[in-house]
Structure formats: structure tokens, C-alpha cells
Amino acid sequence: MRRPRLLLLFAALLFATPGSSAEDLARPRLQAALEAMGGEARLRALSSLRIGGIGHWNLMEQSERPTPPWLVMYEQVDEVRDLRQRRLRQKTEGRGAGGRDAWQGATMVLSDGVVGVEMGGQWRPAGGAQLQDMEERLDFAPERVLLTALSASNLRSAPDAVIQDVPHHVLTFSHGQASVRLYLNARTQLPTQVELVAAHPGDIFWSVWGDVRTRLSFQSWTLEQGGLRYPRHWEWERNGGSYHAFTVTRLELDAQLAETDFALPDTVKQSFAARSKSTIEDRPLGRPDRPATELVPGVVHIPGAWDVALVKQDDGLLIIEAPISSGYSARVMEEAQRRFPGVKVKATVSTSDAWPHVGGVREYVARGVPLYVLDINQPLVERVLKAPRTLAPDALAKTPRGSVLRSVGKRMTVGTGTNRVELIPVRTETGERMVFVWFPEHRILYTSDLVQPMPDGSFFNVQQISETVQVAAREKLDVARVFGMHLGATEWSSLPQAVDKVLAPIAGAAP
């Protein structure tokens, strides 16, 4: 009985020797990858790149449904990278979803840790989300990803894996607050994919998902002048969905740089610092230029980037919408207590599936507040509630608890008294995943995200306005006023008028 134990102990010591440790395996594999790309010296000597290319973005956060197919935005890009001073300029033209007939241009510059954006000749400071994106674009680009790994203090080798049907060596390391996995083709040694798990606290769309998993894959390798091997096609995935693809059509190594490529106005530099430190959790409640209004006694509309409404009913307070973030929801509840002291928040209604619209549901669940959710949106809300948040934990992550989700599958009444409401599933083409909130005593209809005003007084996408009119007719609603997620109180008559204008025959057209 003793001999097998001694043999097991000997085997354990043998396989734990420093010569085969995960750390010692990692660096030789990384060096082999550097050699396959042209050598560490060649990569370190590379001073700059000028890249031209085309690509597309899948608008996962703005598409009609939370599953493919996605709406698409196409791009053509002229990019300059200063690898010595960590500067980056992207000149992008985009067109696609939204019906744009012409390319819309913008230039984004990262210089000395400041990000500015120019559109239509006007510069403005960007924010922390853009800084994070551009720094990741530099650090995990094909020409830098291996050097980024080499500089990591905790570089380790993980068990091999098969991706894209090919065996790969796997290296792990940390980079700032992100955890990284680097996949090296076991046959060619070239990097195939880099995977990051990071929080995106400054991004209005991706902050909703907590710890976000991004995979950047490389393919279409070419041998460039001077011996560098470089991939000409890159693909990004986010949380398992195809997000962004880019093809390099023009590549210039060690390109001549001009200081004007990275010049930023002093006004941008001065205001960027405070802006970059702000996160979505810090968003103030409401908008100074559009103060909250009491539509009728006990019904308060709070405009913002995404609006919220407070409804005092006989048995408590109903909150319409839980947008943006947990921090924003906390401020909504503080405002509710200020306006209605001692009145308990009895429930929250989430009327749409757009990511920023549901970004604040977790705070309500953390406080034990039930959520009314459209039946087909329930899986999405459950995903948000279960999203891992180890890097930037909120109240629900710190103290997990179960949720109370009340599925809205048909017209239902919530509350009693003058401010009772009826929740109405929209069930139209563009309003498929929305709920209207009807105040029968006041003839007011909350139209979720379906009615959106334009600066000139018209409405965005009259198809959506026509569907709103159809739902009112279908449900036999005698509407006097409407308001919504991006809409102040508006006379109902303006909606059918907008539809009639589009339905009118074209002048001079054959009958």
C-alpha cells in the first residue's frame, strides 16, 4: 500500500518541475509566434502604420430583435497609427441602417490619452468608452498583441484548445482590468484569436452586460515588405454575436507621420479629463433643459436621454421604464421618494427591449421591486439580470436575489383609482417588442419608443406613427395626448395628420 503512494508522490513532483510549468511553456510559445510573424525585433522596430479598408458593423444593440439578422452599418476607413507615442487617427465614413443616402464622415483622434471627435468641422471631446475602444484597438492589433502579451507580468499557458477546427496553444494574462486569452495556431504558431473579458462602464450599450466577452480573430495572412506577416481581415464577436468585420485593402508600414494627423483643439483637451472619468452609472437624472412635468396630478414625466415616468396609484408608486443603469434607477427612486414621501414603489414597467431601455432593471430587482415585462422580452431581461458583473459589481451582484417578473402577454390593468393604467402589447411590425401604457381616466397614451419627434417638428419613421394609430384603433382608445421614451406630452391629432400626409397621393401621379 505504501509503494503506490510513493510512486504518486514522485509523479506529482516530476510533473510539477519548473521546466514544465505553465509560465515556462508560455514564453517559448509566445517567442515562436513572434518569429512566425517576422521576429520580435521587426515588430518592435515598427514605428507606424497607415491602413485603409472597408468593413461593417452589426448593430446588435439597435436591431429589431435580440437575435440575428442584424441591421448593418457599412464603413470605409483611413487609419494612421503612431506606435511609438500610442496615437491613433481614424477617419471613417459610414452609411447603412437609418436610410442614409450618403456617406456620413467623422474623424476620431487619440493623442496623449485624450480622444476627440470631429464631425461637420466641429470638434468635441469623446468619453471613456471611446478611450477604452481605441486603446484596445492599439494594444490588441495584430502588430501589437504579441508584444502586449510579452509585457504581461502574469503570462501563463492554459490547456490547448480547438477553435475553428484547428488545435491551438492558449496563453492567458491580464491587461489592466481585462482578462485575456490568446490563441496561437499550434501548427503555424501565428495568432488566430485574442479574447478579452472586460467591463465597459462608459458605453451606453455594452455597460448593460457587465463582464463583456470580446473575441478578435485574424485571417488572410500576407507576407509584407521586410518580412512581416500581417492578417488582412479582422472579425470581432461580442458575447457570442458577430459584431464587426474589417478588411485591410491598403497597408503602409513605417508610414510618414504628420503632427497635424493627431492635433486636437485645446478645448477638447481641457474638457476630456472629467468626461472620460464619467461612467454610465454616474448619469444625472433628467435634463436641465427639459425639466420634469406633472402631466396630471400624480403622474410625473422625467425627460432624459431615456425618459422615466412616476405614477402614484392608490396602493403605491408605479415607475414606467428602467433605463440606462443601476445607478440611474437608484436616482429615480430617490426622486420618487422626494416627490411622494413614504409611498412604496410597488412595481416597474419595462416597455421595450432596446439595451439602454432595460439597463436599470437590476437595481429594482436588488430592492425587491417586481417588473412588468412584455412576454417575448422576458428572456432578454433574464439575461441582463444574470449577466456576470465581477469587474464592476452593482447592488444585485453584491447581494444576489431572485426576481419577480410579471409577464405581459395581453392587455392588463395595473392599479386602481384615477391613475390606474392598462398595459397593452403593441404587436406590430416595428413595435413588436413594445408595450403601451394607457391612462383611461386621462385619455393619455404612453407610446414607449414608437413615437419619436424630429427637430423640425416631424416624426421619425412614419411607419411607426401609423402603427401607433392602428393600435389605438384596434384597442378602441380615445386618445387625447401621447408621451413616450423620447417624447414630451403631444396632442394626439398630430399623429394621424403625419400619417395622412404620407398617404396622400403624389402630385401628378397616375391614379
N, C-alpha and C positions, 0 to 999 in steps of 0.2 A: 504493500500500500504506500510505502514511502517513496519508492523509486519513481512512479509516475508523477508524484508531486514535484520531485526534484527535476524531472525532465520538463515539466510545465514551467517551472521557475526559470530553468536555463533557456527555454524557448522564448519566454517573455523578455528576459534580459537581452537575448540576441536580437530580437526584432525591435527593441527599444533603443538600440545603439545610436549614437549621434549620426553615424554615417547614413542612416536611412530615415532620419526624422523628416517630418512634413516640411520644416523650414529648409533643410538642406536639399530636398527634392525640388523645392520651388525655384530657387535661384538658377540652378543649371537649366531647368526647363525655360525659364524666362530668358536666359542668355541664348539658348538655342533659337528662341523666337526672334530675338534681336538680330541674330546672324541671318536668319531666313529673310528678314525684311531688308537686309543690306548692311547690317552691322551697327553696334551701339554708337561707334564713332560717327558714322554717317548721319544717324538720327540726331545725335547731339549737335552736330555741326549745322544742321538745317536751321536757317535763320528765319525764313518766312515762306509763305505760300500765297499764291493768288489762284482762286478757284472759281470757275464758272460752272453752272449746272442748272438742272431742272428737277422739279420734284412735285410732290403733292402731300397734302395733309388730309387725313380722315378726321372730320370734325365730330369725334365721338361724343363730345360734350354738348353739341348743338343739333344733333340729328333727330329725326322724328321718333326713333325708338332707341332703347338702350342696347340693341343688338344690331349687327350688320344687316343690310348695307348702310354705309355712312354717307352723309353729304361730304363733298370733296372741295378743297381749295387747291388750285394749282399755283406753282411758283416758278419764277426764273430768278436766279441768284448770282450776284457778283460779290465774292467774299475775299477779303485780304486778312491774313493772319500774321501778326508780328510775334514770333515765338520767343524772342529774346525778352521782350518787355510785356508779354501777356496782353497784347492789344488785338482787337478784332473789329473789323468793319463789315457789316452785311448790308448790301443794297439789294432789296427784294422787290419784285413786282408780283402781285397776286391777283387772281381772278377765279371765280367759281361760284360756290353757293352764295345765294343772296341776289342772283340775277345781274351781277355786274357785267356790263358790256365791254368795258375797257380795263386794261391792266391798272391796278392801283399800286403806286410806289411808296416805299418807306425805306429809310436808312437807319440802322441801329449801330451804335459805336460803343465799344468797351475800351476805356483808356484810363489807366491809373485807378482802377477799381470803381470807376463811375460809368454808368450806362445812360446814354441819351438817345432819343428817337427823333428823327426829322420826318415830317410829313407836310407836303404842300409848302415847303420853305420855312416851316415853323418848328423850332426845336423845343423839346420838353424833357424833363427827367423821366427815366423809366423807374422801375421799382426793384424790390428784392427778387421777384420771380424772374425777371429778365437777367439780372446779375447772375443768379444761380444757373439759368439755362446757358448763358454764354460762357461762364467759367467751366461748366461741364462739357460744353462743345469743344473748348480748348484742351482740357485735361484728358478727355477720353476719345479724341480724334485719333485716326489711325496712326498719325505720325508721333503722337504723344502717349498713347495708352500704355505701351510697354515701359516707358520711362517713368510714368506715373506709378505703375506697379513697383518698379525697381526702387523708387524712393520711399516706399511704404515701410514703416518700422515693424509691422506685423504681417508681412507677406508669408503665406503658408500654402502648402499643397493640399488639396482636397482629393477625395476619391475620383478617379476618372469617370467620365460620363459620355453617353452617346447623344449627340444633338445633330439634327439634320442627317440622321442615319450614319454618322461618321464618329469614330472614337475620338475623344478629346481629353487632354490633360486639363485639370481645373486648378486655378490659383485663386486664393482669397486674400483680401486685405481691406483695410479701412481707408477712406479718403474723406477727411472732415467728418461730418455726421453720417455719411453714407457707408454702407457695407457693400463690397464689390466682389463679384466673381468673374474671373477672366478665363475664357475657354480657348485653349490652344489646340489646333489640329494635331493629333498625335502622329500623323504621317508627314505632314508638311511643316509643322511647327508654327505656321502662321496663325495670328489671332483671327478667330471666327466671330466671336461674340464677347461683349462685355455687359454684365448685368449689374445694375445699381438698385439698391433699396434705400430710398431717401424720402424724407418729408418735404413737402413743397408749401411752406406756410405762407408764402406771398402770392400764391397762384389761386385766383378766384375759382378756377375749375378743379385743379388737382388737389388742393388742400382738403377738399371734401373726403378724399380717400385715405388720409393718414399716411401710412408707410407705403409709398408707391414703388412698384417694381418696374423698372425701365430696362429693356434689352436693346442694345445697339449691335447689329450684325453687319459684317463686312463681306463683300464678294466682288467678283470681276477684277481680279488682281492683274496688275500690269507692271512690267519692268521699265522703270523710268531712267532718264539720263543720269549717269553717275552711279547706277547700281541699286537705287532704292526701289523696293517693291511696294506698290500702293494700290489699295482697293478703290475701284471707281464707282461702286454702288454701296449705299448705306441704307439700312432699314431700322426703324425704331418701333418697338412694341411698348405699350403701357398697360400694365395689369392684364396682360394676355391678349390685348387687342392691337391690331395693326394700326399704327398711329401716323407715321411719317416715313416717306421714302425719298431718297435724293440720289441722283446720278450725276457724277462729275463728267462734264463734257470738255472742260478746259482746265489744265493744271500747269502752273508755272512754279518751279521750285526755286528757292532763294531769290524771290522776286524783288525788284527795286521798290522801296517804300518811300512814301512822301509823308511828311508830318501832317499835311492837310488831310490825309486819309483818316486821321484819328483825332482831329481837332474838335473840341466841344466848347460851346459858349460858357462863359463864366457863370451865367445864371443857372445853367444846368448843373454845373459842378457844385455850386453853393447849396442848391436845394435837394441834391440827390441823397446826401447822407441820411437825413431824417426820413426821407421817403423810403429808402432801401431797408431801413430797420423795422418799418411798419409791417405787420402781418395781417392776414385776413381776420384773425381773432381780435385785432385792435380797431376794426372799423367802427367809427362812431355811429350811434343810432340816428337815423333820419338825415335830412339835408337842410342846411341853413337857409338855402334859397327857396325851399318849399316846406314851410312849417306844417306840423300835424294839424288836421282839421277834424272837427266833430261833425260828421255828416248828418246825424240826428242824435238826440240825447242817448248817450251810452254807446255810440258807435264811432270810434276814432280811427281815422286813416292816417298812417305814418308813412309818408313818402321816403324813398331812399333809392339806392341803386336797385334794390329789390324791396318792394313795399310790404308793409305789415298792417293788419287791422286788429283792433281790440273791440270785442263785443261783450258788453255787460248784459247778462241774462239773469233771470230770476234765481237760478241755482249756481251761479258762478260766472267766471270770465272765460269766454271762448276767444282764442287767438287764431286769426287767419294768416297762415304762412309761417314757415320756419326756415328762412333763407340764410345763406352766407356761411355761418359758423356757429359753434357753440358759444363763443364769446358774444356774438351779436344777439343770440337768443337770450343770454343772461341779461343783456341790457334791455331787451324788450320786456322781460318780466319785471325788471326794476322799474321801468316806466309804467307798466301796468299797475304795480303797487302804489306808485306815486299818484296816479290818476284815480285809482279805485282802491283806496286803503282797506286792507283787511279782506278783500274779495279774493277768493281762491281761484287760481287758474284751473279750470275743470277739464279742458281739452284743447288740442291744437288741430287745425285742419291744414293739411298739405295738399295743394291743389294741382301740382304739376310735377313732371318727372325730370325737368332740367336740373343739372347738378347743383348750381348755386341756389336753386329753389328749395332743395332739401338739405342744404349744408348745415342747417342748425337743428335738425331733428334730434341729435344725440343729447343735447342739453335738456330737452323736455323729458326724454326717457330717463336721463340721470336723476331728474327730480320727480319721477313717478307720474308724469302727466301723460294721459292717453293721447294717441294720434289717430285722427281720421285720415285714411289714405285710400285713393282710388284702387279698386281691386287689382287691376293689371300693373299698378305701380308698387304694389306691396313687395314683390321680390327685390326691386331696386332699393327700397327703403331698408329692407332687412340687410342687404349687402352693406349699405352705409353704416348701419348700426353694428355690424360685425367686423367692419374694416379694422385691421390691426393699427394701433397707434402707440407704438413703443417709443418712437423718436420724439413725438410731440404729444404726450398724453393729455386728453381732456378729462372732464369730470367723469364721464362714463367709463373711460379707460382706467381711471384711478379707482373707481368704485363701481364695478360692473353690476348690472341688474337687468332683469327681464323687461321686455317692452309690452305695452298694451296697444296693439294695432287694431283699429276698428275698420274693417273693410267696407268701402262704399261701392256697392255693386248696382244699386238702384236709388232712386230718389228717396231721401230720408230726411226726417225732421230732427233737428238738434235744439234742445232748449224749449222754454215756454215763455209766454208773455209777449210783450210788444216787440222785443228784439230776437224772437225765435228765428231760426234760419232753416232753409231746406238745402241740402247738398244734392246737386244734380250732375251725374256723369254726363259729359258732353257727347262722347261717342260719335264725333265727326271725323273727317279725314285729317285735318291739321290739329284738331282739338281732341284727338283720340285719347290722349293721356292726361286730360284735364278735368277738373271739377268746377262747376259754377256754384256760387253761394247766393241764394235768393232770399231777400228780406221781404216777405209778403206784405207785412203791415206798412212798409215804407216804399214799396214798389222800386226797390234798389236791387240791382243785379251786380254781383262781383264776378268779373269775367276772366279770372285767372290771368293767363298770359296771352289770351287770344286777341285782345283789342289793344293795339299799341299805337299811340299817336306819333306823328312825324312833326319836325319843327315847323313845317309850312301849314300845319293845321289839318293835313290829310291823315290817312291811316296807313300803316304798314300792311301790305298784302291784303287786298280787299277780299280775297278768298276767305280769310279768317273772319272778316267782318260779316260776310254773307252767311257763314256757318253760325255765328252768334245770333244773327237774325232768325235763322232756321230753328235753332234750339229754342229760342223764345216762343216761336210759333208752335213748335212741337209740344212744348211743356205748358202752353197756354199761359204765358207770363205777360201780364200787363205792366211793362217796364216803363218807368219814368226817367230813371238815371242809372248810369253804369259807372263802376270804377274797377280798377284791377291792379295787377302786379306792377305795371308801369303806366298806370292811367289814373289821373285825378278824376274827381266827380265830373261827369259829362252827360249832357242831355241825350237821352236815347234816340231822339229823332235824327241826330247826325249820323247814326249807323245806317239805317235804311236809305238815307239820302246818298251816302257814299256808295252803297251797292247799286242803287238806281242809276247813278251817274255812269257806272261801268257797264250796266246792262243796256244803256241807251244805244240805239243803232248808230253806227258810224256814219257821219255825214257824207252823202254822195254814194254810199254803198248800195248795191242792188238789194232789193227786198228779199 
